[in-house]
Amino acid sequence: MAEQNDIAWKPILYCVGAGIAGIALGTFLVAPMVQKMKAKKLAEKKKTAITSPTKK
């Protein structure tokens, strides 16, 4: 058996850590921003749908 460790753990752990950080970043920062934008668009769409019949 070889005395040295054959697997390079540093790059693997770096990739795993980066993936976890990316998921956390997407969950806590990007998702709420996207949700706000969708809600804003939806509110704007509802607003124009309500005001458009009276504009005739």
C-alpha positions as CSV (number, residue, x, y, z in Angstrom):
1,M,0.0,0.0,0.0
2,A,1.2,3.5,-0.7
3,E,2.1,5.7,2.2
4,Q,0.9,8.9,0.5
5,N,-2.7,9.9,0.1
6,D,-3.6,9.3,-3.6
7,I,-6.6,11.6,-3.6
8,A,-6.2,15.3,-3.8
9,W,-8.7,16.5,-1.3
10,K,-8.1,20.2,-1.4
11,P,-9.5,20.8,-5.0
12,I,-12.5,18.5,-4.2
13,L,-13.3,20.3,-0.9
14,Y,-12.8,23.6,-2.7
15,C,-15.4,22.6,-5.4
16,V,-17.8,21.3,-2.8
17,G,-17.5,24.4,-0.7
18,A,-18.0,26.6,-3.7
19,G,-21.1,24.7,-4.6
20,I,-22.5,25.0,-1.1
21,A,-21.7,28.7,-1.1
22,G,-23.4,29.1,-4.5
23,I,-26.6,27.4,-3.3
24,A,-26.6,29.5,-0.1
25,L,-26.1,32.7,-2.1
26,G,-28.8,31.8,-4.6
27,T,-31.2,30.9,-1.8
28,F,-30.7,33.9,0.5
29,L,-29.9,36.7,-2.0
30,V,-31.0,35.9,-5.5
31,A,-34.3,34.2,-4.8
32,P,-35.9,37.0,-2.8
33,M,-34.8,39.6,-5.4
34,V,-36.4,37.5,-8.2
35,Q,-39.5,37.1,-6.1
36,K,-39.8,40.8,-5.5
37,M,-39.4,41.5,-9.3
38,K,-42.1,38.9,-10.1
39,A,-44.4,40.5,-7.5
40,K,-43.8,43.9,-8.9
41,K,-44.5,42.8,-12.5
42,L,-47.7,41.0,-11.3
43,A,-48.9,44.1,-9.4
44,E,-48.2,46.2,-12.4
45,K,-50.0,43.8,-14.7
46,K,-53.0,43.8,-12.3
47,K,-52.9,47.6,-12.1
48,T,-53.0,47.9,-15.9
49,A,-55.8,45.3,-16.2
50,I,-57.9,47.2,-13.7
51,T,-57.3,50.6,-15.3
52,S,-57.6,49.6,-18.9
53,P,-61.4,49.0,-19.1
54,T,-62.1,52.5,-17.7
55,K,-59.8,54.2,-20.2
56,K,-62.0,53.3,-23.2
